[in-house]
Each structure stands twice: as C-alpha cells, then as structure tokens.
Amino acid sequence: MYKHVPTGVGAHRRDLKLSRPELMRVLAEGAAWAIKEGFGWRGDVDNLEEGGCIRGADPEQVSERALERGAGQLGTLGSGNHFAEIQYVTEIYDERIAEAFGLFVDQITVMIHSGSRGLGHQVCEDHLRVMVQAAARYGIELPDRQLCCAPLSSPEAKRYLAAMSAAANFAFANRQVMAHWVRESFAAALGIPVERTGMSVVYDVCHNIAKFETFTVEGRDRRLCVHRKGATRAYPPGHPATPAPYRETGQPVLIPGDMGRYSYVLAGTQRAYEQTFGSTCHGAGRRLSRAAAKRASRGHALLREMEDRGVVVMAAGMATVAEEMPDAYKDVADVVRVVHEAGLSTRVAQLRPIGVIKG
Amino acid sequence: MSVELFDHTGDIGVRLTAASREELFGIAALALTDILTAADSVEVRETADLRVSAAGMDLLLLEFLSELLFRFDARGWLTRRADVTIDERGDALSLTAQVHGEPLDPERHGIKVLVKAVTYHGLEVRKGDDSWQATVVFDV
C-alpha cells in the first residue's frame, strides 16, 4: 500500500498527470471522474456522501494558484493527520446494521483519511482574502480576522461556496483514486485480480464542509447551509439522501481514532437529524498539541512500540509519526460512547489497525 | 533578532523580533522554512524574485508568507534567505524580495510538518522603540 499510494510532501505517481481540462472535470464531477477514468468500479459512487459530487461546484471560481497546487496532488495522501490504515473488525455492537454495512468480525477493512489537499487550502486562502474585505463592507465586526465572513446571499459567499464545492469534488476524486490504488495493492500482494479482492466501498464522508441540506425547522422544510467542521453527517434511516443499502439502518459514520488503538463505524440516527442537523463527531480529537506530542515522544522508539502493539507503521517522515502517536489523542472509545449514549449515532463496529501509512 | 515558536492547539505560532522590518520579513521566511524542514539543510542554489502588496504591514507579512508557502506546496521551493525591500506609498505597501534557496530534495530535506496556511488569527506586526516584532500563526 505504501508503494501504491503516494504519501508525504511532493510525492505523486508519474502515471497520473492531469491536463488542465481534466483537472476542471475533476472539480466539476468529483468521484465520477475517477470511475470514468478507470479508478474504481461503477457502483462505488453509490455509497459516497452526495454520490461523490456536490452540485453547484463551479471550477471557474477556483483560482489559477489553487489549480497549480492541485494539479500534482490528485491521488496523494498528504501529511499531518492524514492516513490510510489496514484494520480488522474486532467487535460488532449491532449485528443488523453491521450486516447491512457488510461488516463482520475478523474482516479486513481499510480506512482512508485525506481531503482536497493544497487545492482546498488555496481555495480557502483566496476566499479569506476576499472575506476580510467583505466583512468590513457588510459592516460585520470581527473578534478575529480568521473568522471573516459575508452574508450567505452575497456574491462573495456564492462564489466561495461554488469554489469550496469544487474543492470537495477534488477531495472525493482524490479518495476514490487512492481507494482504487489500495485495491490494486491488495491484489498485487495477494496475486489475484483486483475484482477478486472483494473490496467494496462502505462509505465516504466529508468532515470540513458547508453545504445546503433540507431540514424541518418549526414545522416547515427549509433549505439550510449546514457547516460541519470536525463533524460528519449522520443521516437517519429512511432519509432519501442515504444510499439504498443503508436506507433501513441510517448512514454509515466513520470515526477514526489513533493509529495505535482503534477506530469505529457508527450509524446515523433520527435523534441526530432532529437535534444536530444530522451531524455527529468526526474523530477522537487531540489531547496533546503537536509540539507536546513531539516532546513526549522523545526517547521512544515509536515504530518498534507500534510493532509491539501489532501495528506496522510506514511514514514519509518520522516527525509526523511523533505528532500522531497514540498518546497525542483522546481515547476515541470515550468519544464514541458519548455520542452513542446521547443517541446522536449508533455504535456498530470497532476496527483495530494493523498497518498504517502516513505522510 | 529572535525567533520563538509557541504552541497553539493544533497550530504553530511564531513570535519574531528584528532590528528592521526588512529583517523581520527575512527571518519570518526562514522561520517558515524551519517549520517545514531543518532550515540549515537548505542550500542557496537558486534565486527567485517575488512581489506582493497589501494595505497594511501585517497583511503584507501574510501575503509574503502565503506566497512562499504556495511556492513550496505547488513547486517544492524552499527558502534559505530572503532579501526584502518594502515600499510604502500611503496605505499601499508593496514588497519585492529576492529569495535564495533550492527545490525540495526528499533525500536531504526531511519534512517536519506540512503547513496548510498562514492564518489571520493573532496576526500582528508592530514597531517597538528600537525593534520590529511580529506574531504569526500557521495552520498545520
């Protein structure tokens, strides 16, 4: 997997080069572009949030600089807390839902955490610059310029949302391409055709995005701009936006933990739909800052300690491994217990890592 | 002249002090490089020109660092030294710089952390009695 999926700064595969028109298609079409180009199987997009493409994306609103940053970064994992992880299912908490998700005890799974890469950061930066000035123009007082904004109906906001949606589509395509390379790496390692790996996509969620969704507020349906930052969607059973296989169970919710302990799969609930605009937590959250994690890791043979726990880690840089060491994170089991008991999602399965690749 | 890193939850902050604003911008560029990789592993092999403008000194610093970050992320450029000139016309500030450094070589430049963006959060450039100071928080 480490050979097939580029990790770290500047890494990319020579066999994926995007011309400008192709990049524009990625931004407009999202994961569907990847499938058309052979990175995946036709049914893959059925199980992605929004079908792997956010409508309203306008590639023309993405700057030249963002395009330049993105051109070489499609199909790359990135650095920081991004990872791809081989795991196995250790525990099933809800048999019925797990069956619908296709999960069972001792099954091998792969979880990928990555996003829109430099292209998305540049879109953010470009529009922050606009918003800092827009806030003053619309008479919005800011406690911190990083919180700059404009009314949702303003031309500035519309342009930003169109660009952000295009960046989200880049992210969908990015994960789709990597998911396919993960399949190819399993096929290569096992010496079997890719089709025989049986690796189907369970789900793909965004966790830093604002988009339009419909909710019932004070008795009437309203189209709202829902901003999930460090949160994921958790739609309930029966919701039309939930893919058909999950219509009876609620949408799969993927909650990564840390690379030494475990991650979880949950399912969305009616309660989340009613109380949190169909949202739940996204991950464990840091316990130590990056610098504190680095200090705490000194004197530790992190890779060996991980191996002793049964986890092989391959990373482009050891600094990232130190920052992302298990002790840097809260115990995700505690976080998951809280959302489960609060009824915001239903605990379905626990996954333990056995192999991790990082930037 | 001093560079001091500080912890900022998931981010990395840096406080800079220098004798002049040009020197301040120069050490800011070096601080960014040192967050990305060990700055002393970067050699001066090439020189590039850059130009940015802004309506205030703090915004000028943000534009300058954002430009360097863009050149790193899109083109792999690492800066070892920046010779900065700042031109002030009323509220309009423009900066020209010659940046000396080299392209990223994964063999020699171990990446410490990937900086996503230069933020407006807590961004400050101020002139003291006999020095210039700046605070910048990087989103990592």
HADDOCK unambig.tbl for C-alpha pairs under 7 A between the chains (distance, minus, plus):
assign (segid A and resid 10 and name CA) (segid B and resid 76 and name CA) 6.74 0.50 0.50
assign (segid A and resid 68 and name CA) (segid B and resid 74 and name CA) 6.17 0.50 0.50
assign (segid A and resid 69 and name CA) (segid B and resid 73 and name CA) 6.45 0.50 0.50
assign (segid A and resid 69 and name CA) (segid B and resid 74 and name CA) 4.40 0.50 0.50
assign (segid A and resid 79 and name CA) (segid B and resid 114 and name CA) 6.16 0.50 0.50
assign (segid A and resid 80 and name CA) (segid B and resid 113 and name CA) 6.63 0.50 0.50
assign (segid A and resid 80 and name CA) (segid B and resid 114 and name CA) 6.49 0.50 0.50
assign (segid A and resid 118 and name CA) (segid B and resid 73 and name CA) 6.81 0.50 0.50
assign (segid A and resid 121 and name CA) (segid B and resid 116 and name CA) 6.16 0.50 0.50
assign (segid A and resid 121 and name CA) (segid B and resid 117 and name CA) 6.65 0.50 0.50
assign (segid A and resid 144 and name CA) (segid B and resid 121 and name CA) 6.09 0.50 0.50
assign (segid A and resid 145 and name CA) (segid B and resid 120 and name CA) 5.51 0.50 0.50
assign (segid A and resid 145 and name CA) (segid B and resid 121 and name CA) 6.27 0.50 0.50
assign (segid A and resid 146 and name CA) (segid B and resid 119 and name CA) 6.48 0.50 0.50
assign (segid A and resid 146 and name CA) (segid B and resid 120 and name CA) 4.83 0.50 0.50
assign (segid A and resid 146 and name CA) (segid B and resid 121 and name CA) 5.17 0.50 0.50
assign (segid A and resid 289 and name CA) (segid B and resid 7 and name CA) 6.91 0.50 0.50
assign (segid A and resid 289 and name CA) (segid B and resid 9 and name CA) 5.23 0.50 0.50
assign (segid A and resid 289 and name CA) (segid B and resid 10 and name CA) 5.78 0.50 0.50
assign (segid A and resid 290 and name CA) (segid B and resid 10 and name CA) 6.44 0.50 0.50
assign (segid A and resid 291 and name CA) (segid B and resid 7 and name CA) 6.58 0.50 0.50
assign (segid A and resid 317 and name CA) (segid B and resid 110 and name CA) 6.53 0.50 0.50
assign (segid A and resid 317 and name CA) (segid B and resid 111 and name CA) 6.17 0.50 0.50
assign (segid A and resid 317 and name CA) (segid B and resid 112 and name CA) 7.00 0.50 0.50
assign (segid A and resid 319 and name CA) (segid B and resid 112 and name CA) 5.24 0.50 0.50
assign (segid A and resid 320 and name CA) (segid B and resid 112 and name CA) 6.79 0.50 0.50
assign (segid A and resid 320 and name CA) (segid B and resid 113 and name CA) 6.59 0.50 0.50
